[in-house]
Amino acid sequence: MSITTDPSQDQTPSQTDANPAADDHTTASRGLLQPRSVFNEVEGQPEPLASSPLSEKIIITFAVTIPLLACVYGGYQLWQYGWMTSLDLGLLVVGWYITGLGITVGFHRLLAHRSFATTRPVRYFWMSLGSLAVQGSPLMWCAVHRRHHQCSDKPGDPHSPHLHDGGVWQVLRGFVHSHTGWLYSPYWSDPSLKKFIPDLMSDKPAVVIDRFYYLWVIASLTIPALIGGLVVDGLTTWSWQGAGTAFLWGGLVRICVTHHITWSINSVCHVFGKQDYQAGDASRNNVIFGFLAHGEGWHNNHHAFPNSARHGLKWWQFDLSWVLIRLMERLRVAWDVKVPAENMLAGRRL
């Protein structure tokens, strides 16, 4: 069964000792489920980071612009010549789902917030899928995200759209910063970010996947191309055209789609939508991205209860990531699944 944690109750040592695999870094604080290693041991506002090196900015530029240009090129080819096979479409959609879920279930809810526990093979599985999304290595992704939660929409937030006062231009500037501009800040190489992930620095699956992250980036592009090159002619001959279109749609375009859906949680879901709970920031529930981002768009719910494995807290708020976590729990490969108790929901409801 899922754990419904009351804000007045904390996890006792005996509970943790009873299950060595359980998450022993949680505590009830201000009515929320929060990882102690992040919110209690890291005190004060994070210090500013130095400018990132030029080489890092060049890598980020390629990682952002090449998938976007591929998306524009693919759209043009599709419009003019219908240059997209059913296999290409399948690779795009399936790839979007499985790598996106790798981010939402693996990087976000499992690693960053420890909203459930699972076996080591399942951890490897979800972290591998998340790495195929090409959104940064798991350790740095989690470090940046935990920093965001520590000071959401306040100075020190890596990607808030609300830190630029002024007119329309400043609002637009903040929105662009929260969507992609923040990537040029030195969050991917700064060693001080390790203080946000002390628990993950000793997590073997996370460390192993992180160490070989760039192999997953290569695999993210080559796997669709190999499938396209082999399947088009029935596994009998190699098709360079099939490999090329699959590389475009199942590789680059799929990466672009998952990039911008994830980044829209930082930008769109801190500007547009509805607030159902007190969260202390500008996070919003956005119906569109609730579906596109596999449940991540119920962002106000998430910021109100950050360690909840379930983001869609109302019956109609579909949360595919939660469905899979619940399924894993039913199959007994997930446990300590954290969801807010009813009194917690009532206490923060607007």
N, C-alpha and C positions, 0 to 999 in steps of 0.2 A: 504494500500500500504506500501511497505518497505520504510524505511527512508534512503535516500542517503545524507549523511552529507558532506558538503563542509568544508575543513580545515579552511577556513576563517570565518566560522559561528559557533556560540556557542548556546547552548540551553538557552533561556531566562527564567527568573522566571515565566513570564506569561504563557509560554508554559507548564512548569511543573505544575503550579497551575491549568491549564485547565484540566489536567488529573492526578488526585492524584495517580493513579496506574502506571503512567509512570516512567521510570528510570530517576531519577533526579540527578544522580551522574555521568553524562557523560559530557565530554567537548572535543573540538577539540584541540589536542596538537601535534605539529610536523606532522600534516597531518594524525594523527591516531585517531581512536575512542578509548579512554581509560577511565577506571573508576577513577574518581577523588580521591575516598577514598583510592585507592591503590597507584597510581603513583604520586599524588601531595602531599598527606599528609604524606606519608612515605618517608622521605628524606634520602639520602646517601646510602651507602652500608650496607646491613644487617650485624649485628654483628655475629661472630661465635657462634655456640651453643655448650653447654657442652655435654660430652659423654652421650649417652642414657643408662638407667639402664639395668642391665642384664636381668631382667624379660621381658622387652620390646624386647630385642634382641631374646630371646627364642620364644616369640610369633611370631615375624617376621619370624624366621627360620621355624617354623611349617607352617605358612601361605604360605611361598614360596615353601618349599620342599614337603609337603604332596600332593598338587595338581600336582606337577611335577612328583613325584613318581607314582601317580595314572595314569597319562598320559602314562608313560612308561609301567606300568603294563597292562593298558588297550590295548595299542598297541600290546604288546606281546600276550595277550589273543586273540585279534582279528586276529593276524597273524597265531597263532597256531590252534585255535579252532573256529574261526568265532563268538566269543562270543560278539555279539552286535545285538540287535533287531532293527526293524524299529522304534519302540517307543523310544529306547535309542538314535538313530540317530536324531529323531525329537526333543527330549528334548535337546540334545546337540546344534543343529543348532538354534532352536527357542530361547533357553536360551542365546546363544552367541549373537544373534541379539538384544533381548530386554534388556538384562543387559548391553551390550555394548552401546546401544543407551541411556540407562540411564546415563552412564558416559558422552558420547559425547554431548547429548542434555541437560541433566539435570545438572550434576556437572559442565561441562566445559562451555558450551555456555550460559546457563541460569544463573547459580550461579557465577562461577568464573569471567566471562567477562560481564555479564548482557547485552548480545547482543540482547535480546528481553525480553518483559514482558508478563506475563500471569496471569491467575486466581490462587487463592490459591489452589483449588482442583487439578489443573493441575501441580502446583509446587510440591504438595505432591506426585502425580503420578510419575513424572520424578525423584524426589529424592529417592523415594522408589526403583525404578528400578535400579538407580545408586548404591544404597546401597547393592542390591542383587549381584552386581559384585564383592564384597568383595575386594575393593581397598582402604579401609580407609573410615572414616566417612566423610560426606559432608563438614563440616567446615574445618577440617584439610586438606582434599584433595584440597580445594580451596585456603587455606592459603599457602600451599607448591607451588601450581601452580602459584599463584600471585608473590610469591618470585622469582620463576623461571623467570617470565617475567620481573621483575624489573632489573635483572642482568644476562640475558641470555648469556651463554657461557663466563661469566666473574666470577671473585672470588665472592663467595656468592651464585652462582647458585647451587641448590640442586643436580641436576643430569646432568651436562654438561659432555660430553665425551672429552672435549678439555682443561682440566685444568692440564694435566700431560705432561710436555715436555720430549722429549727424543726419543728413538728408538721404535722398534716394540713392545717391552714389555710394554712400557709406553702407547702406543696407545691402546693396548689390555686392559691394566689396566683401562684406561679411558672409554673404551667401556663397560666393565663389570660394572664399577661403575655407569654409566648412565643407565644401564639396570636394575640391581637389587642391586648393592652394596650400592647405596645411601639410600636404605630402612633402613639400620642399623644406619643411622644418626638420631639424636633425633628430627625428624620433626613431629612425631605423638603425642608428649606429651609436647613439649616446650610451655610454656604460652606466650612467646614473639611473637609467630606467630599470636596471636590474633590481633596484630596491622595491619595485612594485610587484615583483614576481619571485620572491624568495622560495615559495613553496614549489614553483615550477622549475626552478634551477636544479632541483633534485628529483624531478619527475623524468624517469628514464625515457619513456616514449616521446615526451615533448622535446627533450634534449636531442635525442637521436634524429627525429624528423627535422628539428630546427637546424642541426648541423649539416644535413644533406638537402636543405630546402631547395637549392637551385637545381638539383636533379629532378625534383617534382615540377619545377617550372618547365624544364625541358620536356618532361613526360606529358605535361598538360598540352603541349603543342604537337608533339610527335604521335601520341596515341590516336587522335582523330585522323591525322594524315595517314597513318598505317592502316586504319580501318577503311578509310575511303579508297586508298590505293588497292586494297585487296578485295574488298567486298563488291565493288562496282562490276567487275568481270567474273564474279562467282568464284573467287579464290583460285582461279586458274592462271591468270596473268596479272601483271602489275599495271595499274592505270595511273599515269602521272596526272591526268586531268582529274580523276577521282581523288587522288591524294591532295591536289591543289585546292579544289573546292572544299574538301573536308577540313583542310588546314585553315582555310579562310573562315568557314561558318562554324565548324565545331571547335576550332582553336581560338583565333583572334576575335571574331565577333562574339563568341560565347564569353570570353574573358571581358570584353568591353561591357556586355550586358550585365554580368555579375558585378563588375566594378561599380558601375553607376547606380545599380540598385542598392548596393551596400552603402555607397557614399551618400545616397539620398536619405538614408536614415540619419546621417549626421546633419544634413542641410535641410531637406524638406520636412523631416519629422521633428525639427526644432523650431519650425516656423508655421507650418500649415497643419491644421487638424484640431482635435478636441482634447481637452484635459479632463480626465475623469477622476484623478487622484492627486493629492498634494505630493509633489515630488521635489520642490525646492528649486526648480529650474524651468526652462521653457519647452521641455519635451512634450510632444503631442502624439495622440493616436491618429494614425492616418490609414483610412480604409484601403486605399489603393496599394500602399506598400505593406499593409498587413497581409495581403495576398501575394504580391510580387516577391516579397522578401521572406516568405515562409514563416510569417508570424512576427518578424522583427519590427514591423510597422506599428504594432501596438506599443509604441515607444514610451508613452507616458506611463502605461502600466509597468513597463520594465524599469523605468527610473524610480517609480514609487516603491517597487519591490524587486530590487536588482538581482537578488539571488534566487528568484523564483524560476523554476524550470518551465513554467507556463506563463506566456506573455498574453495570450488571448484569454482574458479573465471573465469575459461574458460569453454566453452560450453561442452567440452569433459571430464572435471574433475568431474566425478560423485561424488556427496556428498549426501548420503542418509539422514544424519542429517539435512541438509538444506531442502531437500524435505519435511521432516516431519514438520519442522518449518514453511515453506511456506504453507503447508496444514493447520496447526493450524491457521495461519494468515488468510487464505481464510475462515476458519470456524469461524473466529472472536473470537478465544480464545487466540490469541497472537497478540500483537501490539508493537509499537516502535521497529520494527525489523530493526536492523542496518546493512547496507551494505555500502561499500565505493563508493563514487561518481566516475564517470569516470575520472575526473581531478585528483583525488587522486591516482587512478590506474596508470594513465599516468605519474604522478610525481615521482613514485617510481619504475617504470618498468625498468628492466635492459636490 
